[in-house]
Amino acid sequence: MIMRMAIATLVAILGCGRAIANADPVLEWNEILIATVREQPPPIQNRFAAITQLAVFEAVNAVTGDYRPYLATIAADRHASPEAAAIGAAHGVLRHYFPDRATTLDDARAQSLAKIPDGPGKAAGIAIGESAAALAIEARVGDGSEPPESYLPSSSDPGGWQPTPDCPAAGGFFLQWRNVKPFVLRRGDQFRSDPPPTLTGSRYARDFGEVAEVGGRGSARRPRDRAEVAKLYEQVGDALLWNPVARQLATAARHSLGQNARTFALLNMALNDAGIAVMDTKYHYNFWRPETAIEGAATDRNERTHPDSAFAPFIVAPCFPSYPSGHASTSYAAREVLEQLFGVRGHSISVSSAGPPRIALRYVTLKAITTDIDDARIYGGIHFRFDQEEGAEQGRQVGSYIHRHSLRPVRDCAYGD
């Protein structure tokens, strides 16, 4: 009986794609992807990452057949190399969008493919990957990400967003992003946040007081460790943060090629769609940043808030409305997906900045990362606590929805699901 159970368990594991390859091009090309998009603004990073990782998923899944496809059914030879398919897909997408990196990407492709024995399976895998890349690129043509649009407020009423000192003359960035076609959400306003607190209320006064006290450039009430997280997460966020985190989790869990392809597709679609959702909410309410609120507190009709014309945030505020926090929305969406796939605790995760300053922190839970991100934006002086709380709720909803509604297993595989 014990032997039969052991054999049945092994068959179930192998049937769900649990076999582990010595080298995983999904992880390898995720690292190449992040290096390629590093200089792009976060919403654009997330979009390119989602397109790339979705193509990789479709290519690998066309061979393994473990999950329901997203784009279309790609005719696949079951003897094709899924590793070659992953390489062909990632290379095809990145080379299309970054032709100036063609030489670097071509060299990386040659090095990755050299690890796979030549033969019909390798050739078939490459062809599958190239087909998946073409499908993923075509699916995003006309998705609303271009042309860029900016926002200038039409009034200076209390509570309304005003360009902060580092904004360009054109005004707020990424106005068009509220209308970008999501990957999984039905529409950008599907999880629009409730309105921000009223300026005359106690919640607004409490959170105003917190950021006014600890978020200023010269604040003596900001602990050193909170200054470090503010500086760290000023540099690291969205795709640049959560893809390296996911690589560490996937490596420790020894997930299969197919599982990793799905993980990074879900993760980056969640980051992208959370970015759309939060931009929809931001430009729907157009709520002011703390630096504008603190300087203009005499106009908010709240006797518990007090103006400070000398207040300047510890870090630079992004040039778009404050409510809710974009860093919270994307990060909690990512956390939701990764906790569904890897569990909530028992991890060993390193997060670091390129600097200066060079900061590195270690975490054993994903919750600890998002807690630090929340503090980073408040102690950095660019968000109210309610910005973080509402962004967190929106992100959890987006991440949960994407995990439940996309790339579901064909069989009942209970690994992280």
N, C-alpha and C positions, 0 to 999 in steps of 0.2 A: 504493500500500500504506500509506504513512504517513498519507494523508488518511483512508482507511478505518478505520485504527486510532484516529485522533483522534476520528472520528465515533462509533465504537463506545464509546470511553471516555466521551464526553459523554453518550451515551444511558444508559450504566450509571450515571453519576453522577446524572443527572436521575431515573432510575428508582428510585434509593435516596433520593429526597427531598433532594438536595443543594442545590437552588435556595435562595438566601438572600433573605429578605424584608428590606425596608428597616427595618421596625420589628418587633420580636419581642415579642409580648405574653406569651410564656412567661417570658422574662427579666423583663419589667416586673412581671408578677403574682407571680413568685417574690420579688421585692423587697418587694412589698406584703404577701405572706404573712409574710415574716420580720419585718416591722415589726408585724404584727398579733399574732404569737405571742411576741414578744420577752419579755414579762413572765411567761410560763409557765415552770415547771420543765422541765429538759431532756427527760425522758421524754415529757411531754405536748406539748412543742414538736415533738418528732420524730413523734409520732402524728398531730397535726394537719397537719404538713407532708407526711407520706406520703399521707394521705387526699386533700389538696388536689392534690398533684402527680400522683397516680394518676388523679384525675378529669380533670385537664388532659391527661394522656397519652391516656386513653380517648377524650376528645372530639376531639383532633387526629387521632389514629390512625383514628377512625371515618371521617374524610374522606380521609386520605392512604393508609391501608391498608398502611403500610410494615412494621408489626410485628404479632406475634400479640397479640390483646387479652388483658387480664387479667380483667376483670369479666364482660363479656358482649359479644355482637355488637350494636352499636347501629346501627339502620338509618340509613344516611347517604346524603345526596344528594352525589355527587361534585362538584357545582358549589357546594356550601356553602363558606363561608369558614372555613378552619381557624383563622384568627386570632380570629374572632368566637366560635368554639367554645371556644378556650382561655380567653377572657375570661369567657364564660358559666359555664364549669366552675369556675374559680377563685373567681369572685364567689359562685357558688351555695354552695360548700362553706364559705367563710369567713363569709358572712352567716348561714348556719345555725348555726354554732358560736359566732359572736361577734355576737349581735344588738345588743349595746350599741355596736358599731362600724358599724351599718347606714348611717348618713348618710355617713360617710367612705368606706365601701366602695361605696355607690351612686354617689357623686361620681366615684370612681376608675373605676368601670365606664363611666359616661357619657363620661368623658374618653378612655378607651381605645377605646370603640366609635366615637367621633366621628372617629377616624382611618381608619375603614373605610367605603367608599362604601355608601350605602343601596341596598337591593335585595333580591331573593329569596335570594341567596347569604348575605348578612349575617343575615337573619332565620332562615334554615335553620341557620346556624352557631350562633347563640345558642340555638336550641332543642336542638341536639345537646349543647351545653355544659351546659345545664340538666339534660338527661337523664343525662349522665355524672355530674354532681354528685349527683343523687338516688341513682344506683346506688352510688356510692362511699360515701355516707353510710349507706345501708341495709346495705351489706356490713359495716360496723363496729358495728352495733347489737349490744349484748350481747357485746362482744369481751373482757370481763374487766377493762377499764381502770377501771371503777367497780364498787362503792364503794371508797374508799381504805382500805387496811389498814396497820397499823403493827406493829412487832416489838419486843418486850421480851425480853431474854435471861432464861432460867430459872436460870442459874448464873453464877458469876464465875470459872470455871476458866481457867487460863492458855491463851492463844491464842484464847479466845472473844471475840467482839465485845461491847463495852460502849458504851452511849451516851456520846458525847463531850460536852464542856461546852456546846456550842451546840445540842444536841438538845432537842426538847420532851419533856414528861413522857410522851407517848404512845409514844416510842421511835423506832425506825428507820422511815424513809420507804419508800413504794412496795413494800411486801411483796407486794401484789397483782400487781405488774408481772411477776413470774416466771410467772404464769398467763395473761397477755394473749395473745390469738390472734395469731400472727405473720402478716405479709403473705405471705411466701414460704417461710420455714423450715417444716418439717413440724411441729415442736413446739419449745417453749422450751428444752428440755434437749438439743437435737440436737447442739450443740457445747459441751456443758458442759466446763469446764476440768478437768484432773487436780487432785488435792488440792494444797494449798499445801505448801511445804517443812516438814519436821518442825522443831519448835522447838529441838531439840538438835543439829541438823545444821550443817554449815559454810556452806551457802548462806544459811540463815536468819541466821547470825551475821554473814556478810559484808554482807548487804543491810541488816540492822539497824544495823551500824556506819556504813554510808554515810548513811542518813537521820538517824541520831542526830548525825552530825558536821555535815551541811550543811543540814538541814531545820529547825532550831530558829529561833525568832523572833529570837534574839540571836546567831546563828551568825556568826563571823568568817571562816568557810571557804566562804561562799557568794559566788561572783563576782557582780559587778554585773549582768552580762548574764543570769545564771541567775535572779537576783532579778526581772529584768524579765519573763522568760518565765513565771515563776511567777505574777506579778501579771496578765500579759496573759491567760493561759489559765485563771486563776481567773474572769475575766469572760466569756471567749469560748469556746464549745464546742458540739459537736453541731450542731443545725440552724443556729444563729447563726454558727457558724464555717464550715461546709462548703458551705452554699448560696452565700454570697458568693464563696468560692473557686471553686466550679463556674461561677458567672456570669462570672468573669474568664477562666476557661479556655474556656468556650463562645464568648465574644465574640472572643477571640483566634483561635480555630479557625474562626470564621465558619460554625458549624454551622447547619443548617436548623431551621425551626420543629419539624418532627417529631423530629429528632435531639435537640433540646433538651428537648422534652416527655419523651422516653424517658430522657434523662440524669437529669433531676430526679426522675422517678418512681423509677428504680433507686437513686439516691443516698439519697433519703429513706426508702424501704423498707429499705435497708441500715442506716441509722441507727436506725430504729425496731426492726428485728429484732435488731440487735446489743444494743440496750438491754434487750430482753427476755431475750436469752441471758445477758447479764452479770448481770442481777438474779436469774435462776435460779441461777447459780453463786454469787453473793454470799450469798444466803440458804440455799444448800445447805451451805456450809462455815462461814459466820458467823465469819470471821477478824478478829482485832482490828486496829485502826488503830495506826500507829506511836506516837502519843502515849500510848495505853494500854499498848502493849508496852514502851516505854522506861521509863515509870513503874513497871511491874510486872515488870521484867527479873529481879528476884531470884527470881521464881516459875517461870521458864521452863526451869530445870535445864540451862542452857547457860552454861558457865563463861566463854565469850568475850563474853557480853553483860553490860552493867552498867547498873543503874537510875539514872535521873536524874529526881527528883521535880519539878525546875524546868523540864523540857522543855515547850515549847508550840510548835505548828507555826507556820511563817511565814504560812500562809494557813489559812482555816477548812476543816476537813474536812467533807464532806457527811455527812449523818446516815444512814448505812447501812454494812454491812460493807466491809472494805477489799479483799478478794481476789475476783476480779482487778479491775484498774482499769477503771471504766466509761468514763472519758475515753479510755483506750487502746482499748478494745473498739470503741466507736463510731467513733473516728477512723481506726483501721486498716481497719475495714469501708468507710468512706467513701473512704479512700485507694485501697483495692483496686479499687473500682468506677471511680474517676476515672482511675487509671492504665490500666485496661483501655480506657477510652474516649478518653483524651487522651495517653497515653504517660507515661514516667517522668521525663523531663527536658526542659529547654529552655523552661520556663515563666517567667512574670513575675507573681508573686502578692504581693499586699499583704494583710496581716492586721493589724487594729488594734482597739483597745479604745475604748469610749466614755469610759472614765475615771471619776473620777480613780483612778490616774494615767493619762494619755493615752499609750499606747504603740503604736507602729507598727513592724512588721518586714516585710522583703521576703524572698521566697524564689524560688528557681529550680527547686526540686523539691518534690514532695509529701512525700518521705521526710524532708526537713529539717523540715517542719512537725511530723510525728509524733515525730521525735527531740526537738524542743523540748518537745512535750507530755509526753513521758516524763520529761525533766529537770524540767519545771515541777512535776510532782506529787511528785518526790523532793526537789528543792530547796525546794519548798513545805512539806515535812514531813508530807504526808498519805498517802503511799504508799511501799511498799518497791519496790525494783527488780524483784523477781519479780512483784509485782502488775502492773507495766507489761508485762513480757515475756509473761506469760500472757494478759493482756488483748489484747495485740497479736496473738498467735496465734489467739485466738478471733475477733477482728475480721476477720483475713485470711480465715479459713474462712467466716465469714458473708458477707463481701463477694463472695468468689469464687463461693459457692453461688448467691447472688442474681443475679449477672451471668450465670451459666451457665444458670439455670433459669427466668428470667422475661423477658418482653417481647423475645423473640428476633426477629431480622429474618425477614420472609417470604421475601426474596430474599437472596442471598449478598453482602451489603454489607460490605466490609472496612474501614469507617471506624471505627477505634477498637475493633474486635472481632477 
